[in-house]
Amino acid sequence: MNDWQQTQQTRRIVSAIHAASARGEIETERQLFSPDLVIEEPPYLPYGGTFHGYDGFLQLAAHAIEFVDFSSLVLESLTVEGNLAFAVVRVRLWSGAQVVATEQWRVENGLAVYCRISWFDASPAAGMRKKSSVGPTPDSHDSKSRTSGNGEVSMK
């Protein structure tokens, strides 16, 4: 695969991950991840930390959807070179605050293997509340998360 093809593949994979996340399609999102995936969330978040593999992704998703309205996720920009991508996203928290975050991605063999997420402004993290403790925010979708007995998470 030449550099141009790798760049286009990376762009498709990272764009598809964001689209699936905004639609609440966790299984579709998971299929775009390598079994060796590493996701790093900022330590100041209630769900912050480093997550490994599919199980780590599902653990992260189960916690993050309690605080973040992923249906509001907008991919503002995506810069890609080869197997590396840098994304700027905007998303609303259930507390009502909007957050702008950056994501650093690495794609190998057609699957995402690494993502590091950072917030431009960490101050909204101090006021983060779970969805269950706040009413719906204006213009938000009524997403509900469910965890099955086998640990799988779905959003509806």
Buried (B, 14 or more C-beta within 10 A) or exposed (E): EEEEEBBEBBBBBBBBBBBBBBBBBBEBBBEBBBEEBBBBBBEEBEBBBEBEBBEBBBBBBBBBBBBBBBBBBEBEEBEBEBBBBBBBBEBBBBBBBBBBBBBBBBBEEEBBBBBBBEBEEEEBBEEBBEBEEEEEBEEBBEBEBEEEEEEBBBBE
